[in-house]
Amino acid sequence: DAKTTQPPSMDCAEGRAANLPCNHSTISGNEYVYWYRQIHSQGPQYIIHGLKNNETNEMASLIITEDRKSSTLILPHATLRDTAVYYCIVRSYSGGYQKVTFGTGTKLQVIP
Amino acid sequence: DAGVIQSPRHEVTEMGQEVTLRCKPISGHNSLFWYRQTMMRGLELLIYFNNNVPIDDSGMPEDRFSAKMPNASFSTLKIQPSEPRDSAVYFCASSPLPGTDTQYFGPGTRLTVL
């Protein structure tokens, strides 16, 4: 699986949009970009995923660049409950085998 | 939907003792994962089952660790004998189908080996 690079920490004012970047310059054509978050030692929680098109769900939006070498997770109106570590993961599936490697993630602090 | 259930939530044991962690995946899910999380190494995949069959156990640290999935609704991760460096939070996750997008994580078991 391709390696991802994320900033170790970010701050965001409550109510503002939080934009979390991820670099995955070695991504291959069949690899998806996934985002999870982990709130204070709870189990990681799935947020969103995409292949090459931008995606949106009730939690967030995912913007993937045209060359797919980077992406941005957008939380449109950050709340204090969004304070968490956010993991960007690139993964593929082949023949019944799937492996997910979590990096160190970005610690997002939402400030009142 | 009860989600992924793990037990115990906390375990404190002494070095050399056997430890068994338990996981009940979400009903209908066919893939199950065991992860370990520490401050030093982050979140590591230990082993992955598909339809109760272990597919990849390359993340299991050593022979002291073993995992079983006797049926679709139950899995165990056993450490025998335990050592202080095994202290970590152990997460179990399940997903509906192989290659599917979402893994659903349990609350974790915090293991402390004295």
Interface residues (C-beta under 8 A of the other chain):
Chain A: Y32 Y34 Y36 Q38 S41 Q42 G43 P44 Q45 Y46 H49 Y87 Y93 G96 Y97 Q98 K99 V100 T101 F102 G103 T104 G105
Chain B: V4 S31 F33 Y35 G42 L43 E44 L45 Y48 N50 I55 D56 V89 F91 A93 P98 G99 D101 T102 Q103 Y104 F105 G106 P107 G108
